[in-house]
Amino acid sequence: MTKLFSRVIVLALFAATLAFAQSSPLIMHHADNLEVARKRGTLLLTGNVHFVHDSIAFRTQRAFWNRNSETVECGGGFLFTHPSGFIRARNGSYQRKNEIAIASGEVSAGDSANTYLLSGQYLKYDRKEELLTMPMAPRLYQYDKQKDGKIDTVTISAKTLIFDRKKSFAQAFDNVKLTQKDLVVTCDTGYFNRKDNWLSMKGHPTCDMKNYHLTGDSIFLVLDESGKMLKSALVIRNAHGVQNEAPKRGNPGSVTEAFGDTLFCEFSKGKIERLYVNLNAKGFFYETDLKDYRNLMDGNRLDLYFKKGRMDRAVVSGKAQSTYFYVKKDRSVAGKNEATGDTIHILFDAKKNAVKSLRLMGRTTNASGRYIDLEKANRIKENAKRESLAKADSLAKLNKPILNGDETPGKKRGFSRKTLDKFIGQRKEKQRAEEKAKTEDAQ
């Protein structure tokens, strides 16, 4: 009876104080206890508090209603529900006039279809715009259920996150990181459109996907219709792309690098199909067991075409030049081709990871090419080395000490002690004889 009486009073108060200001009143459905301050226009509700406003509802253990600001402050748990989802936190508030809910302390928010979940320490929800803003340690999970029943998850973390539920569009700022299976993206500012499956990043962006790595001033990624795999990537300013192919069927691994002002690449089923670089384009291609022998492609524009992830052909345009090493079956480097021209067409042998043919075209830049026999150069070096070693051996033999019977191996040739004493004695006797002769002559 007491509860029913309290509820009637509260409903009457709300009808008297709010009906003039709104066509859709905020209704308190239940509270175990209440305290009313008519002059201040406030209510303090405790115990299983339940509010309703149009299609939304929120529950808490302690609520403070301020008529002047038309705000309900909640503590001791906050559960906010609406037709499209929910918000759960330790504390919360609701502004009736602006239709804004604020939650703090271990916040989580999701939709009724379980397609996304937000977590963090603070959340602002604009009911009219269906906009969620999280400025403290936010993390967004977007779920996509597969046909086999498995869940594909996209995770976005940042310092600040804004999520537009209507458009399924997320904005992330500072220390942004997005992960989806093998795709990992980092940047300072990121925009993710889940509806149209594209990502835009700037501020030291990086993109890693299996064997591919992209960096530049800004990166724009497009996912396929399923939103699971990368369809294309555009890198603008200071573009750098790297592709790594692991060793396969006895063949060594390979690395392809491309640099330029603008870089664009297309993918199919997780494998690169085409890579285009414009302005100051430069590319390297080398095999992992011969890292010191880097094949070079340099020009104003570079187009690379791939088959099953391996290079199939390349076109270098505008002041083009290239250097390619010829590798034998025993993995020794036999020589290198150097070419220049307006345009260079290169065909690759995908199985051998080697250049198959070169076609040079020149108009403003004369087409030219030459082959440098590295084996010959190595032979010259080896011969020179052998000659040098032979000379060193000859000199060593000339300087080697000759041994006699009195000497032992390893002992230098010279006078023995006995011979030296004999020689000194003979010298002394000779000196005495000379002095005696001089004395006799003087007499």
C-alpha positions in Angstrom: 0.0 0.0 0.0 2.9 2.4 0.9 4.6 1.7 -2.4 1.4 2.3 -4.4 0.8 5.5 -2.5 4.3 6.7 -3.2 4.0 5.9 -6.9 0.7 7.9 -7.1 2.3 10.9 -5.5 5.3 10.8 -7.8 3.1 10.4 -10.9 1.0 13.4 -9.7 4.1 15.5 -9.2 5.4 14.6 -12.6 2.1 15.4 -14.2 2.0 18.8 -12.5 5.6 19.8 -13.1 6.4 18.3 -16.6 3.1 18.2 -18.6 3.5 21.9 -19.5 7.0 21.4 -20.8 6.7 18.3 -22.9 4.2 16.3 -24.8 6.1 13.1 -23.9 6.6 13.1 -20.1 9.3 11.2 -18.2 7.4 8.6 -16.1 8.7 7.0 -12.9 7.2 3.5 -12.8 8.6 2.3 -9.5 10.7 3.2 -6.5 10.9 1.7 -3.0 11.3 5.1 -1.4 11.2 8.7 -2.3 11.9 12.1 -0.8 10.3 15.3 -2.2 11.6 18.9 -2.1 8.9 21.0 -3.7 10.6 24.3 -3.5 13.8 23.1 -5.0 11.8 21.0 -7.5 13.7 17.8 -6.8 13.0 14.2 -6.0 15.3 11.5 -4.4 14.3 8.0 -5.3 15.9 4.8 -3.9 15.5 1.1 -4.3 14.6 -0.5 -7.7 14.0 2.7 -9.4 12.4 2.4 -12.9 11.9 5.3 -15.4 10.3 5.4 -18.8 10.4 8.0 -21.5 8.7 7.1 -24.8 10.4 4.0 -26.0 13.4 4.1 -23.6 13.6 2.9 -20.1 16.3 2.9 -17.4 16.8 1.3 -14.1 19.0 2.1 -11.1 19.1 1.8 -7.3 19.3 5.5 -6.6 18.0 8.4 -8.7 17.9 12.2 -8.2 15.5 14.1 -10.4 16.0 17.9 -11.0 13.0 19.6 -12.5 14.9 22.8 -13.5 17.5 20.9 -15.6 15.1 18.0 -16.4 17.9 15.6 -15.6 17.9 12.3 -13.7 21.2 11.4 -12.0 21.6 7.7 -11.3 23.9 5.8 -9.0 24.4 2.3 -7.7 24.1 0.7 -11.2 22.6 2.0 -14.4 20.8 0.0 -17.1 19.5 2.1 -20.1 17.5 0.2 -22.7 16.0 1.4 -26.0 14.5 -0.5 -29.0 17.8 -0.8 -30.8 20.1 -1.7 -27.8 21.3 -1.0 -24.3 23.8 0.8 -22.1 25.1 -0.7 -18.8 27.4 1.1 -16.3 28.0 1.8 -12.6 26.6 5.3 -12.9 24.5 7.3 -15.4 22.3 10.2 -16.1 19.5 11.1 -18.6 18.6 14.6 -20.0 15.0 14.5 -21.0 15.0 17.7 -23.1 18.1 16.8 -25.2 17.4 13.0 -25.0 21.0 12.4 -24.0 22.2 9.5 -21.8 25.6 9.6 -20.1 27.2 6.5 -18.5 30.4 6.2 -16.5 32.3 3.4 -14.8 32.8 0.1 -16.6 30.5 1.1 -19.5 29.3 -1.4 -22.1 26.8 -0.7 -24.9 25.4 -2.9 -27.6 22.6 -3.4 -30.0 19.7 -5.7 -29.8 20.9 -7.7 -32.9 24.3 -8.3 -31.3 26.2 -6.8 -34.2 28.4 -4.5 -32.1 29.6 -3.9 -28.5 31.3 -0.8 -27.1 33.3 -0.8 -23.9 35.1 1.9 -21.9 34.9 4.1 -18.9 32.6 6.9 -20.2 29.9 7.1 -22.8 27.6 9.8 -24.1 24.6 8.6 -26.1 22.6 11.0 -28.3 19.2 9.3 -28.7 18.0 11.6 -31.5 21.2 11.2 -33.7 21.9 7.7 -32.4 25.5 8.8 -31.8 27.7 7.2 -29.2 30.9 9.0 -28.0 33.5 7.4 -25.8 36.5 9.6 -24.8 38.1 7.3 -22.2 39.8 3.9 -23.2 37.1 3.0 -25.7 37.0 -0.3 -27.6 34.5 -1.2 -30.3 33.7 -4.8 -31.4 31.7 -5.3 -34.6 30.4 -8.9 -35.2 29.6 -10.6 -38.4 28.0 -14.0 -38.3 29.3 -16.4 -40.9 27.3 -19.1 -42.8 29.1 -21.8 -40.8 28.0 -20.1 -37.6 31.4 -18.6 -36.7 31.7 -15.0 -35.7 34.1 -12.6 -37.6 35.1 -9.8 -35.3 36.4 -6.3 -36.1 38.1 -4.6 -33.1 38.8 -0.9 -32.9 40.6 0.8 -30.0 41.7 4.4 -29.6 41.8 7.3 -27.0 38.5 8.7 -28.4 35.8 6.9 -30.4 32.6 8.1 -32.0 30.2 5.6 -33.4 27.2 6.5 -35.6 24.8 3.6 -35.1 22.5 4.7 -38.0 25.3 4.7 -40.6 27.4 2.0 -38.9 30.3 4.5 -39.1 33.1 4.8 -36.6 35.6 7.7 -36.0 38.7 7.0 -33.9 41.4 9.4 -32.7 44.9 9.0 -31.2 46.6 5.6 -30.9 44.1 4.0 -33.2 44.3 0.3 -33.9 42.0 -1.9 -36.0 42.2 -5.7 -36.2 40.2 -8.1 -38.3 41.7 -11.6 -38.7 45.0 -11.1 -40.4 44.4 -7.4 -41.0 46.0 -4.9 -38.5 45.8 -1.2 -39.0 47.3 1.6 -36.9 47.1 5.4 -37.3 46.5 8.7 -35.5 43.0 9.3 -37.0 40.8 6.6 -38.6 37.4 6.4 -40.2 35.7 3.0 -40.6 32.5 2.6 -42.7 31.2 -0.8 -41.9 28.2 -0.4 -44.2 30.3 0.3 -47.3 33.4 -1.6 -46.1 36.1 1.1 -46.3 38.7 2.5 -44.0 40.5 5.9 -44.2 43.6 6.6 -42.1 46.0 9.5 -41.7 48.7 10.3 -39.2 51.5 7.7 -39.5 49.2 5.0 -40.8 50.4 1.4 -41.2 48.6 -1.6 -42.7 49.7 -5.2 -42.2 47.9 -8.2 -43.8 49.6 -11.6 -43.9 52.5 -11.0 -46.2 51.9 -7.3 -46.9 53.0 -4.1 -45.2 52.0 -0.6 -46.3 53.0 2.8 -44.9 52.6 6.4 -46.0 51.1 9.8 -45.1 47.5 8.5 -45.6 46.0 5.2 -46.5 42.5 4.3 -47.9 41.4 0.7 -47.8 38.5 -1.0 -49.4 37.2 -4.5 -48.2 35.3 -6.9 -50.3 31.6 -7.3 -50.2 31.8 -9.7 -47.3 34.0 -7.2 -45.4 36.5 -10.0 -44.6 39.3 -9.5 -47.1 41.2 -6.5 -48.4 40.1 -5.5 -52.0 42.3 -2.5 -52.6 44.7 -0.1 -50.9 45.6 3.5 -51.9 48.6 5.1 -50.2 49.3 8.8 -50.7 52.6 10.6 -50.1 55.7 8.8 -49.0 54.2 5.5 -50.0 56.0 2.3 -49.2 54.8 -1.2 -49.8 56.4 -4.5 -48.9 55.4 -8.0 -50.0 57.0 -11.1 -48.4 56.6 -14.6 -49.9 57.7 -17.5 -47.7 59.8 -20.3 -49.2 57.7 -22.8 -51.1 58.4 -26.2 -52.8 62.2 -25.9 -52.3 62.3 -22.4 -53.7 63.6 -19.6 -51.5 61.4 -16.8 -50.2 61.2 -13.5 -51.9 60.7 -9.8 -51.0 59.2 -7.1 -53.2 59.4 -3.5 -52.1 57.9 -0.4 -53.8 58.4 3.3 -53.1 56.8 6.4 -54.6 54.5 9.4 -54.1 51.4 7.4 -54.7 50.9 3.6 -54.4 47.8 1.6 -55.4 47.4 -2.2 -55.1 44.5 -4.6 -55.8 43.9 -7.9 -54.1 41.9 -11.1 -54.8 41.2 -13.7 -52.2 44.0 -12.4 -50.0 46.6 -12.4 -52.8 48.0 -9.3 -54.5 47.1 -8.9 -58.2 48.5 -5.5 -59.2 50.6 -2.8 -57.7 51.0 0.7 -59.2 53.4 3.3 -58.1 53.5 6.9 -59.5 56.0 9.7 -59.3 59.6 8.9 -58.2 58.7 5.2 -58.4 61.3 2.7 -57.3 61.0 -1.0 -56.7 63.3 -3.8 -55.3 63.0 -7.5 -55.8 65.2 -10.0 -54.1 65.3 -13.6 -52.8 65.8 -14.2 -49.1 68.9 -16.3 -49.5 70.5 -13.6 -51.7 69.7 -10.4 -49.8 72.8 -8.6 -51.1 71.7 -9.0 -54.7 68.7 -6.7 -55.1 67.0 -6.3 -58.5 66.2 -2.7 -59.2 63.3 -1.0 -61.0 63.4 2.8 -61.2 61.4 5.4 -63.1 58.5 7.9 -63.0 55.9 5.1 -62.9 56.0 1.4 -62.0 53.3 -1.2 -62.7 53.7 -4.7 -61.2 51.4 -7.6 -62.1 51.2 -10.8 -60.0 49.9 -14.3 -60.4 49.0 -16.2 -57.1 51.1 -13.6 -55.2 54.2 -13.9 -57.3 55.4 -11.3 -59.9 54.4 -12.1 -63.4 55.4 -8.9 -65.3 56.4 -5.4 -64.7 56.4 -2.1 -66.7 58.8 0.7 -65.8 58.0 4.0 -67.5 59.7 7.4 -67.7 63.5 7.6 -67.5 63.3 3.9 -66.7 66.3 1.8 -65.5 66.6 -1.6 -64.2 69.2 -4.0 -62.8 68.6 -7.8 -62.6 70.9 -10.5 -61.4 71.2 -13.9 -63.1 71.2 -16.7 -60.6 72.2 -20.3 -61.5 70.6 -23.5 -60.3 73.3 -23.9 -57.6 72.2 -20.4 -56.3 75.4 -18.8 -57.4 75.1 -15.4 -59.0 76.6 -15.5 -62.5 76.0 -12.0 -63.7 73.7 -9.0 -63.9 71.7 -7.1 -66.6 71.6 -3.3 -66.6 69.1 -1.6 -68.8 67.8 2.0 -69.5 65.2 3.5 -71.7 61.8 5.4 -71.8 60.0 2.1 -71.0 61.2 -1.3 -69.8 58.9 -4.4 -70.1 60.0 -7.3 -67.9 58.6 -10.8 -67.9 59.2 -13.1 -64.9 59.4 -16.8 -64.4 57.2 -17.2 -61.4 58.4 -20.8 -60.7 62.0 -19.7 -60.6 61.5 -16.2 -59.2 63.7 -15.0 -62.0 63.6 -12.5 -64.9 62.5 -14.3 -68.1 62.9 -11.5 -70.7 63.5 -7.7 -71.1 62.1 -5.4 -73.8 63.5 -1.9 -74.0 61.9 1.1 -75.7 63.5 4.5 -76.0 62.7 7.9 -77.5 63.7 10.7 -75.2 66.0 8.3 -73.4 68.1 6.0 -75.6 67.4 2.3 -74.9 70.5 0.4 -73.9 71.5 -2.7 -72.0 74.5 -4.6 -71.0 75.4 -7.8 -69.2 78.2 -7.9 -66.6 79.8 -11.3 -66.1 80.2 -11.6 -62.4 81.7 -15.0 -62.7 84.6 -13.6 -64.8 85.1 -10.8 -62.3 85.2 -13.4 -59.5 87.7 -15.5 -61.5 90.0 -12.5 -61.9 89.8 -11.8 -58.2 90.5 -15.4 -57.3 93.5 -15.6 -59.7 94.9 -12.4 -58.3 94.4 -13.8 -54.8 96.2 -17.0 -55.8 99.1 -15.1 -57.4 99.4 -13.0 -54.3 99.5 -16.1 -52.1 102.1 -17.7 -54.4 104.4 -14.6 -54.1 104.1 -14.7 -50.4 105.1 -18.4 -50.3 108.2 -17.6 -52.5 109.3 -14.9 -50.2 108.9 -17.1 -47.2 111.1 -19.7 -48.7 113.9 -17.2 -49.5 113.9 -16.0 -46.0 113.9 -19.5 -44.5 117.2 -20.2 -42.5 119.6 -22.8 -43.8 120.5 -25.4 -41.1 124.0 -27.1 -40.7 124.9 -30.2 -38.7 125.5 -28.2 -35.5 122.1 -26.5 -35.7 118.7 -27.8 -34.8 115.4 -27.1 -36.6 113.8 -23.8 -35.6 117.3 -22.4 -34.5 118.6 -19.5 -36.6 122.0 -20.0 -38.3 125.0 -18.3 -36.4 128.1 -18.9 -34.2 128.1 -21.4 -31.5 129.5 -20.4 -28.0 132.6 -22.6 -28.5 133.4 -21.1 -31.9 132.9 -17.6 -30.5 135.3 -18.2 -27.6 138.0 -19.6 -30.0 137.7 -16.6 -32.2 138.0 -14.1 -29.3 141.2 -16.0 -28.1 142.8 -15.8 -31.5 142.1 -12.1 -31.7 143.8 -11.6 -28.3 146.9 -13.6 -29.2 147.2 -11.6 -32.4 147.0 -8.3 -30.5 149.7 -9.5 -28.1 152.0 -10.5 -30.9 151.6 -7.1 -32.6 152.4 -5.2 -29.4 155.5 -7.4 -28.8 156.7 -6.7 -32.4 156.3 -2.9 -31.9 158.4 -3.1 -28.6 161.2 -4.9 -30.3 161.3 -2.4 -33.1 161.5 0.5 -30.7 164.5 -1.0 -28.9 
